[in-house]
Amino acid sequence: GELSFDGSGGLTIAANAFAKREIIRTPDVWPAVTISASSEVTEPPSPEVLAYTVSATGQVTIDPSGDALEGYSTPDGSVLAFVADESTTTLDVVTNVNNEMLVAVELGTNMASSVNDATFKLYTLIMGMDDSGYSELVTISNGSVTFNPDSSAVTLTGDVRGISRANDVAEVEALLPEALDIDMTADVTNAGKVTLNGTDGTFSFTMKGWVSADGNMLILRHFGEDSVDGSADIGMIIGIKQ
């Protein structure tokens, strides 16, 4: 997605600026669940304009008079980070809870070659699930992606670690470390948009996002699904250039 700040309190979200993916987990005959992964859709359907404020300490508030989203900016304004949570209560019962994270980087120009031969250390948080009721929360320990000389491919390495449980009432268990060494195709546009695609057996996954204007940070959304067993996962990946 792309946000445009006008420098005087106005924020514009262009029509179809955000490409959205989601995984829906629906209760079935216990302990089974139904997992459905949506196709990518774009939003909003028409341009939106919101107000924003920035304090002397760098606190950024979007839509301060409505559903305010609060976060902070780096001193040069090149990176913004927000965290928000909200809940819906009906008859004193919480019926819906949303936890959201938004990280934004300033866009650059002529970025297609900015990551040639570069290695980025990865900081990840990914949620996975399948229709048996199994769920897991994973990260990649010592993870990195290394671009080839023309940024047409990357190698993803590291160790998958995390926690899991067999169903909604099972005990939480630690995952045994699993080594990754996967080659992925890559595409980097002049505006800094990054798309990485890979497969691991029947599991295919995509990482989409942006490289910062100085070429030192990647912000990626991860989405993957298995064509055979129907499992799926989704998460966020931050990469720091080495």
Number of C-alpha atoms within 10 A of each C-alpha: 15 15 15 12 14 10 10 10 13 15 19 15 19 18 14 16 16 17 14 14 15 15 19 11 15 12 12 13 7 10 14 16 20 17 20 17 18 11 11 10 12 14 15 14 11 10 12 11 14 15 17 21 17 17 10 6 10 16 16 21 18 20 18 14 10 9 10 14 18 19 19 19 20 12 10 8 12 14 17 18 16 18 13 14 10 11 10 11 11 8 6 7 8 10 10 10 11 9 9 11 12 14 16 21 23 18 19 18 13 12 21 20 17 22 23 18 14 18 20 20 22 24 17 19 16 18 19 19 25 23 21 17 22 18 21 21 19 20 21 23 20 12 20 24 23 21 22 17 13 15 20 17 22 25 18 19 20 20 17 18 18 19 14 20 18 17 20 14 9 11 9 14 12 13 15 11 13 11 14 17 14 14 19 21 17 21 17 24 16 14 16 26 21 21 19 20 19 20 16 13 9 11 16 15 18 19 22 20 22 25 29 23 19 14 18 16 21 24 24 23 19 22 23 21 23 17 12 9 12 16 21 25 22 22 18 21 20 18 20 17 16 11
